Structure formats: structure tokens, C-alpha cells
Amino acid sequence: MKLIVARHGETTWNLQKKFYGSSDVPLDDTGKEQAQHLAQTIKHHALSFDVAYCSSLLRTYQTIMPVLTDQIPLFKLAGLNEKGFGKWEGLDADQIEAAYPVEWQKWLDQPFDYVPPEAEDYYQFRQRVQNSLHQIIQTAKKQDHSNILLVAHLGTLRVIDQSLLKSQEVFWDIHFDAGCYTEYSSSDGIKFQMTERNVGR
């Protein structure tokens, strides 16, 4: 079994360094170019897929569509959505610090344990991503899917990476470049190894 994952392309909020989490922000022109680059990279490496998944947010759908053909079924899973940041969505770090100085410092001190105003708890976020990953793998085993494509968000992909590799790597140090793909493989659907990271860079 091979799982090919990719991060969605750039949005204007990426460019402005805003927190956007669950906000449904579309790709900007650079993001659309990155989606095309991803499609060309996958074509260049002659990858084919039995099934494809993305989150329920527009930016992952816009990124995955140039890759797909009519023969590849696509499923949107809300469980793959980025972590929600509540009242901080649409704000950059300086704006958050100005409006929520105490809460901002608490989050900087304990980014996994402190929950910002109206935000999603990190551990609940991690669990829903892991549940979706388990669903994808179990479906692949039942339906004999050998090659799976998944396009999601940076936080989501970091959770997936740690879950598949049983990795102790620092969450913030795991990088997924837009317009590139990372490949994991498994002979039994239980133990995975990463075979390539950020192909197309």
C-alpha cells in the first residue's frame, strides 16, 4: 500500500501569515500554480491512484482536482480539516497578541495544552485526524486499494506523519511544501515507512 500526501497550495491568508484553520479560504494565483505543479510532478513520476481524499475545505479540493482523472473516486472528509483556531482565525500573530495578550502568551507557552478562545482542542483535533486516517487505511485494505492520494493541511499532515511513522520528531519541525508530495508505504497497512518527502521541490 502506498499513501501519497500533499499540502494544499498557497492562499492569500498564507501570504499574510494569518491563522485560518477552519476558515474556507480559496487558493490564490500562486496556489493554483502550485496545484498544477503538483499534478505535473505526479504525472512525471507516473503515479496512479485507486482512490483520493481531501478535506471538506475548498483549498484542498482546488489542489487535488488537477491531479485527478474521471476514473479516480474522490471523497471529502471533514475529519481531515485543519485545526480550528476560533476567534483567532483571520488574524496574524501581531493582531492576536494585541487583542488577546494573555491568551497569546498562554498558547506560546503551551501550544498543545492551551485552547484559544472558541478554538478546537489540539488533542481532539489529533484524534479526529487519526480516526480519518484509520478509516482510509481500513477501507484500502477491504477494497484492495494499493495507491491512495490525500491532500490536506499542514497541521493535519503533521499528525498523519507522526501517526504513520510512530515518530517523536517535533511537531513544528515536520515540513510539507506546497506543490510537492510525500510518499509512505506499507506491506500490511499497519507499519509504514516514509519513502520520499517533498518530491517536486
Secondary structure, 3 states (H helix, E strand, C coil): CEEEEEECCCEHHHHCCECCCCCCCCECHHHHHHHHHHHHHHHHCCCCCCEEEECCCHHHHHHHHHHCCCCCCEEECHHHCCCCCHHHCCCEHHHHHHHCHHHHHHHHHCCCCCCCCCCCCHHHHHHHHHHHHHHHHHHHHHHCCCEEEEEECHHHHHHHHHHHHCCCCCHHHCCCCCCCEEEEECCCCCCCEEEEEEECC
